[in-house]
Amino acid sequence: MNPEKTYYKIIKKTPFGSVALLWNYKNYNPFITGVILSNPKISAEDYVNNIKPDFIQHSCELIDKTSIDIQAFLEGKSIKFTLENISMENCSEFQKKVLLKEYHIPWGRITTYQLIAKHLGQEKASRAVGNALARNPFPLIIPCHRAVRSDRSLGGFQGGTEMKKTLLENEGIIIDESGKISREVNFFI
């Protein structure tokens, strides 16, 4: 248990490919520092093995539980993750505010980048909100897939737009033939 090392656990068999949990120890407690999703360009497992070879494969009770919850979430189950063991120390103050707002968007609801910006008192910051969510170190735990563009189009997602679309559909969000959120869906916030 070295507080200066980054550890990882690979969740191999999800409907979307592998997922990597990155974490380290602080005061002998594990804190998640990132979630890496596979995307059309590279699997999470290959990312960790090839781009971060100094990371150490390891696990503990908290990481095992979080892995089980992520697996269940990706299989369509409603899971509310805790932020108790999440390390946001590498996030800017603005990003922390955005991530905390996004964290509170409940299962089956969505918001827009613009609504989050307004809620933060920065009406013209919708692009900055989108950028903060694009760099969300904790996708799934902080459900950034629940934020879409004001025109109801999906916007981007670290795991790719197909993954975002499927995650939203798993939550009962209707997406029309044009790839936009149905007009019947009301926005949260």
N, C-alpha and C positions, 0 to 999 in steps of 0.2 A: 504494500500500500504506500505508494509514493505520491505525495501531493503535487509534484512537479511533472508527473506523467499524465498523458491522456490515454484512457482506456476505451475500448469499444466492444460492443456485442452486435453480432449480425443476426437479424431476424430473416431467415432465408426464404421461407415459403409463404409469401403473401400473394394476394391476387395481382399485385403490382410489382413483383420482383422483390429483391432484397431491400431491407431497411437497416441502417446502422444507427445505433445509439452511441453517442460519444459522451464520455463522462470523466470526472476526476474526483479526488477526495479533498474535502476541506474539513479540518478538525475531525478527521476520521469518519466523516459522513460522505456518501456518494452524492454528487451533484451533476445533473445532466447539463452538458455544455452544447449539445447539438443533436439534431436528428437529420440524417442524410437519407433522402429518398432516391430510389432508382429513377432514372428518367430515360427518354429515348436515346440519349447519347452515351450514358454509362451507368452501370449498375452501382448501387451503394457499396456492395462488397468489393467490386473492382476499384472504386474510388478510394476506399480506405486502404486496400492492399497495395495499390500502385502509387497513389498520390500522397498518402500519409503512412509510409512504411514504419515510421518510428512509434506509431500508436501500438498499444499492447492489448491483445484480445484477453478479456477477463469479464467476470460478472459477479454479481452479488444479489441479495434478496430483492432490493429495490429495483435494480435493473431487470431482473427476471420478471417481476410483477409488471413493470412498465412495458416490457416486451410482449407479455401475454395480452395486456390491454391494447397495445398497438395492433397486434394480430387480430384481435376481436373487432376493433374499430374498422380495420381495413376489410373485414368480412361483413360489414354493414351493421354492427351492433352499436347502440348508443352508449358511448363511454365519455364521462366527464373526467378529464385528467386533472391532476393537482399541480400547482406550481410550487409546492413546498420544497422540492429538491431540484429546482431549475435555476441555473446560474445565468443571470442576464448581465453580468458585469462587463461583457464586451459590446453591449448595446448602448447606443446614445440615449440620452434622456428622452428625446422625441420618439425614437423607436420603441423604448419601453412603454411610453404612454399609448402608442398605437397598438402594440402587442397586447397590452392589458385590456384595452377596449375590445379588441378582436377576440380575446380569450372569453369574454362574457357573451358572445353571440351564441345563443343556444342551438342545440341540435335541431335541424329542420328549419332554421331561419337563416336569412342572409342580410347583408348590409352592402353599402357601396363605399368606395374609397372616399367619395365626396361627403357622405354622411358622417363618416368617422372624422374627417377633417373639420366639419362643422361642429361636431360634438366636442372636439378638442379646442374649439374657439379659433380655429385657423381655416376659415372658409376657403381660401385659395390654395390650400396645401394638399389637394387630393392627389396630385402627382407624387408628392413627398410621402404621403401615406402609402400609395402603391409601391413606391421604392422600399419603404420600411418593411412592408409585408413580403416583397420579393426577396428580401434578405432575412426573412424570419428564420432564426436558427432552430426553431422548434416546430416545424410543420407537423400537423396532426395534433400535437399536444396543445399548441395554440393554433386553432383551426382557421388558418388564413384562406383556405379554400372557400370559406363562407363570405368573402368579400368579392364583389364583382364591380364592373364599370357601371356608371350611371345610365348608360344606354341599354343596360341589362345583358350585355355581352359578358362572357366569362372572364376575360383578362387572362393573365398568365398564372403559372403555378410551377413550383420547383419540380414536381413529378410529371409535368406535362399537362396539356389541356384535357386529354382524354381521362387522365386520372382525376382531375378536378371535376369534370363532368360526371364521372361515375360516383365519386364521393358525394356530390350534391344529390344525385338521383337516389343514392342509398338512403339519404335523409328525407326523401319525399319531395324534393324540389323538382318542379317540372321544367324541362328545357325543350323549347319548341324546335321545329325542323330547321330553323335558321341558326340554331346554336345559342339562342338567347333565353334568359329566364322568362318563364311565362308571365304574362300580365296579371295572372291570378295570384302570384306570390307577393305578399306584402313584405316590405323591408323592415328590418329591426333597427332600432335606435331612433 
